[in-house]
């Protein structure tokens, strides 16, 4: 095999979260030579390791969208993956609770989407039915999804990485990509370095960018710079004290506000036995700002320079102020959850670790709702992959790799 042929068969993946590892795994199992570049010392350090652990069934997503199709496909693939690897996949079910008639109308629309998307087993609950399923939850109606599940996503990421290595792939930790130079249709040079190795160049045939919170900045390295830009939102959580974890039996969600891509403050049992309450959505002052005090002036300046972010803030400043109040006050934070779980007391909870969501925003200020994947020659960039990306990760990998192999036949 010639050197040019070898380089053409080599594929780089930037990002060692669930989506990046799923892409690398599929490529490696198809016989491609794969190298994963991850800037952190460990895998799944950011969104993949700071989420609620929910396997979404596909209730909310616009029929025909990538989110809808890849979520439903992803559930099946993830269940199969967990079974094969001896990992927990616990279908504890979920109720989406309407507090009043207006929300009940919105919930009917969600029910219609869920049925169109093929979500199995969903059923409408009246007040009595909700009380029977969740005795401590109140509402005028609810939608029950019995197959919504919980998993340990960091454990899944580690198992994916093991599969990559077993198939001959390479994972470079603590390795930051600093340059991406496409050359024609099937050649790209990636410059990356670490403290141990210094800066090195890698000649590749294709590169897939799965950089999450750094999605836009990494895409710009490759010249893919039409937007959208990433605006980071910190999601803060509280956790029920052990004596109160029986307050809910399964996942309990409010009816989401259609003006926002966030699902609202909800109660989430986890596979370790904890029950988390959250998240809110507060602008993070750093791309990876998991604590209130985390501030990176360069990150904040980049957000404020993006015209879409400024338009977003002007349009939704009142909602943002309300989220900030909840961030500063436990009582305010829990008030929304107490509307459908009235027995919840401020003394029932302690602080839990926060996450940061990479929300893509277009130049006109609109929040990018669907997954967005762009292509620039030999570079494929996952530009927006918020929830349900963890659920959909193996299906996203199928989708991306099918596109790559169609352009680069073996």
LINKALIN-V127366 format. One record per residue. N is the residue number from 1. OMEGA is omega in degrees with one decimal (NA if undefined). Layout:
# LINKALIN-V127366
n=N omega=OMEGA
n=N omega=OMEGA
This chain:
# LINKALIN-V127366
n=1 omega=-178.7
n=2 omega=178.2
n=3 omega=179.4
n=4 omega=178.6
n=5 omega=-179.6
n=6 omega=180.0
n=7 omega=-178.6
n=8 omega=-179.9
n=9 omega=-175.8
n=10 omega=-178.7
n=11 omega=175.7
n=12 omega=175.3
n=13 omega=-179.8
n=14 omega=179.0
n=15 omega=-178.3
n=16 omega=170.0
n=17 omega=-175.5
n=18 omega=-178.2
n=19 omega=179.1
n=20 omega=179.7
n=21 omega=177.8
n=22 omega=177.2
n=23 omega=-179.1
n=24 omega=179.8
n=25 omega=-178.3
n=26 omega=178.6
n=27 omega=-178.6
n=28 omega=-179.5
n=29 omega=173.6
n=30 omega=175.6
n=31 omega=177.4
n=32 omega=174.2
n=33 omega=-170.2
n=34 omega=171.3
n=35 omega=179.1
n=36 omega=177.2
n=37 omega=178.9
n=38 omega=-173.8
n=39 omega=-179.3
n=40 omega=179.5
n=41 omega=179.6
n=42 omega=177.7
n=43 omega=174.1
n=44 omega=-175.1
n=45 omega=-171.7
n=46 omega=-173.1
n=47 omega=-177.5
n=48 omega=-179.8
n=49 omega=-178.8
n=50 omega=178.0
n=51 omega=-172.3
n=52 omega=178.1
n=53 omega=-176.6
n=54 omega=169.0
n=55 omega=-174.0
n=56 omega=-176.8
n=57 omega=179.1
n=58 omega=-176.1
n=59 omega=-161.1
n=60 omega=-158.6
n=61 omega=-178.2
n=62 omega=179.1
n=63 omega=-179.2
n=64 omega=178.5
n=65 omega=174.8
n=66 omega=179.0
n=67 omega=-177.6
n=68 omega=-174.6
n=69 omega=-177.0
n=70 omega=174.4
n=71 omega=-178.8
n=72 omega=176.4
n=73 omega=-178.2
n=74 omega=178.0
n=75 omega=-178.9
n=76 omega=-179.9
n=77 omega=-178.7
n=78 omega=176.9
n=79 omega=179.1
n=80 omega=179.7
n=81 omega=-178.3
n=82 omega=177.7
n=83 omega=-178.2
n=84 omega=-174.8
n=85 omega=178.0
n=86 omega=-179.6
n=87 omega=-175.8
n=88 omega=173.7
n=89 omega=-169.2
n=90 omega=178.7
n=91 omega=-178.2
n=92 omega=178.1
n=93 omega=-174.7
n=94 omega=170.4
n=95 omega=171.4
n=96 omega=-165.2
n=97 omega=173.7
n=98 omega=-178.4
n=99 omega=-178.3
n=100 omega=-175.5
n=101 omega=177.7
n=102 omega=179.1
n=103 omega=176.6
n=104 omega=176.0
n=105 omega=176.5
n=106 omega=-179.2
n=107 omega=175.3
n=108 omega=177.6
n=109 omega=176.5
n=110 omega=177.4
n=111 omega=179.1
n=112 omega=177.5
n=113 omega=-177.7
n=114 omega=179.8
n=115 omega=178.6
n=116 omega=-178.8
n=117 omega=177.7
n=118 omega=177.5
n=119 omega=-174.0
n=120 omega=167.0
n=121 omega=-176.4
n=122 omega=178.1
n=123 omega=178.8
n=124 omega=179.6
n=125 omega=168.4
n=126 omega=-176.9
n=127 omega=-178.8
n=128 omega=179.4
n=129 omega=177.0
n=130 omega=179.7
n=131 omega=179.4
n=132 omega=-178.6
n=133 omega=-178.2
n=134 omega=-173.4
n=135 omega=-176.0
n=136 omega=-177.4
n=137 omega=179.9
n=138 omega=177.6
n=139 omega=179.1
n=140 omega=179.3
n=141 omega=177.4
n=142 omega=172.8
n=143 omega=-177.3
n=144 omega=174.9
n=145 omega=-173.1
n=146 omega=-175.8
n=147 omega=175.2
n=148 omega=-168.0
n=149 omega=172.6
n=150 omega=-178.5
n=151 omega=173.8
n=152 omega=-174.3
n=153 omega=175.1
n=154 omega=176.8
n=155 omega=176.9
n=156 omega=178.6
n=157 omega=178.9
n=158 omega=178.9
n=159 omega=175.2
n=160 omega=-179.4
n=161 omega=177.1
n=162 omega=178.6
n=163 omega=178.1
n=164 omega=-178.2
n=165 omega=180.0
n=166 omega=179.4
n=167 omega=176.1
n=168 omega=179.2
n=169 omega=-178.2
n=170 omega=177.7
n=171 omega=-179.1
n=172 omega=177.7
n=173 omega=179.7
n=174 omega=-176.1
n=175 omega=-175.3
n=176 omega=176.3
n=177 omega=-178.4
n=178 omega=179.6
n=179 omega=176.5
n=180 omega=-174.6
n=181 omega=176.8
n=182 omega=177.8
n=183 omega=-178.5
n=184 omega=-173.9
n=185 omega=-173.2
n=186 omega=177.2
n=187 omega=178.5
n=188 omega=177.0
n=189 omega=176.5
n=190 omega=174.5
n=191 omega=-177.8
n=192 omega=-177.8
n=193 omega=177.2
n=194 omega=177.4
n=195 omega=-176.1
n=196 omega=-171.9
n=197 omega=-171.8
n=198 omega=-176.6
n=199 omega=179.3
n=200 omega=176.2
n=201 omega=-178.9
n=202 omega=177.8
n=203 omega=-172.3
n=204 omega=174.8
n=205 omega=-179.9
n=206 omega=173.7
n=207 omega=175.0
n=208 omega=-177.3
n=209 omega=179.7
n=210 omega=-166.6
n=211 omega=171.7
n=212 omega=-178.5
n=213 omega=178.2
n=214 omega=-172.1
n=215 omega=-176.9
n=216 omega=-178.0
n=217 omega=177.7
n=218 omega=177.4
n=219 omega=179.6
n=220 omega=177.5
n=221 omega=-179.1
n=222 omega=-178.3
n=223 omega=178.7
n=224 omega=-168.7
n=225 omega=172.9
n=226 omega=-168.9
n=227 omega=1.0
n=228 omega=175.9
n=229 omega=178.9
n=230 omega=171.0
n=231 omega=-175.6
n=232 omega=175.8
n=233 omega=176.3
n=234 omega=175.7
n=235 omega=-177.2
n=236 omega=-177.4
n=237 omega=160.5
n=238 omega=-177.8
n=239 omega=177.4
n=240 omega=173.9
n=241 omega=-174.0
n=242 omega=-177.2
n=243 omega=-175.9
n=244 omega=-179.5
n=245 omega=177.5
n=246 omega=-179.3
n=247 omega=175.8
n=248 omega=179.0
n=249 omega=180.0
n=250 omega=178.8
n=251 omega=-178.5
n=252 omega=-175.5
n=253 omega=169.1
n=254 omega=170.1
n=255 omega=-175.7
n=256 omega=173.5
n=257 omega=-176.1
n=258 omega=-179.4
n=259 omega=-174.5
n=260 omega=178.9
n=261 omega=-178.0
n=262 omega=-173.2
n=263 omega=178.5
n=264 omega=-178.9
n=265 omega=-178.0
n=266 omega=179.1
n=267 omega=-169.9
n=268 omega=168.4
n=269 omega=-179.1
n=270 omega=-175.8
n=271 omega=178.4
n=272 omega=178.1
n=273 omega=176.2
n=274 omega=172.7
n=275 omega=-178.6
n=276 omega=177.7
n=277 omega=-178.7
n=278 omega=-2.5
n=279 omega=163.7
n=280 omega=179.5
n=281 omega=-176.7
n=282 omega=177.3
n=283 omega=176.1
n=284 omega=-177.4
n=285 omega=173.2
n=286 omega=-179.5
n=287 omega=-177.8
n=288 omega=-174.3
n=289 omega=-177.0
n=290 omega=178.4
n=291 omega=-179.2
n=292 omega=-175.9
n=293 omega=-178.9
n=294 omega=-179.4
n=295 omega=171.4
n=296 omega=-175.8
n=297 omega=179.9
n=298 omega=177.8
n=299 omega=-179.1
n=300 omega=179.3
n=301 omega=179.3
n=302 omega=177.4
n=303 omega=-175.5
n=304 omega=177.1
n=305 omega=-176.7
n=306 omega=-176.4
n=307 omega=178.7
n=308 omega=178.7
n=309 omega=179.8
n=310 omega=178.1
n=311 omega=178.2
n=312 omega=-177.6
n=313 omega=178.6
n=314 omega=-176.8
n=315 omega=-170.1
n=316 omega=-175.1
n=317 omega=179.8
n=318 omega=178.0
n=319 omega=178.8
n=320 omega=177.7
n=321 omega=177.6
n=322 omega=177.4
n=323 omega=178.9
n=324 omega=176.7
n=325 omega=177.5
n=326 omega=177.8
n=327 omega=-175.5
n=328 omega=-174.9
n=329 omega=176.7
n=330 omega=-178.3
n=331 omega=179.7
n=332 omega=180.0
n=333 omega=-174.5
n=334 omega=-175.0
n=335 omega=-178.6
n=336 omega=179.3
n=337 omega=-178.5
n=338 omega=178.7
n=339 omega=176.4
n=340 omega=170.3
n=341 omega=-168.9
n=342 omega=-179.3
n=343 omega=179.7
n=344 omega=180.0
n=345 omega=179.1
n=346 omega=179.1
n=347 omega=-178.4
n=348 omega=-167.9
n=349 omega=170.8
n=350 omega=178.6
n=351 omega=176.0
n=352 omega=-179.7
n=353 omega=179.8
n=354 omega=172.0
n=355 omega=174.9
n=356 omega=-179.6
n=357 omega=174.8
n=358 omega=-178.9
n=359 omega=178.0
n=360 omega=-179.2
n=361 omega=177.5
n=362 omega=-175.8
n=363 omega=179.5
n=364 omega=178.2
n=365 omega=-179.8
n=366 omega=176.2
n=367 omega=178.6
n=368 omega=-173.4
n=369 omega=-174.9
n=370 omega=168.1
n=371 omega=177.3
n=372 omega=-177.5
n=373 omega=-178.3
n=374 omega=179.0
n=375 omega=175.7
n=376 omega=-176.7
n=377 omega=-178.3
n=378 omega=-177.3
n=379 omega=172.6
n=380 omega=-175.0
n=381 omega=171.6
n=382 omega=-171.5
n=383 omega=178.7
n=384 omega=179.3
n=385 omega=173.9
n=386 omega=176.0
n=387 omega=13.8
n=388 omega=-176.8
n=389 omega=178.3
n=390 omega=175.8
n=391 omega=-171.0
n=392 omega=-166.5
n=393 omega=-179.3
n=394 omega=176.5
n=395 omega=173.9
n=396 omega=179.0
n=397 omega=175.8
n=398 omega=-176.9
n=399 omega=-177.2
n=400 omega=-176.1
n=401 omega=174.7
n=402 omega=178.1
n=403 omega=-179.3
n=404 omega=-176.1
n=405 omega=175.6
n=406 omega=-179.8
n=407 omega=-173.0
n=408 omega=-176.0
n=409 omega=-180.0
n=410 omega=NA
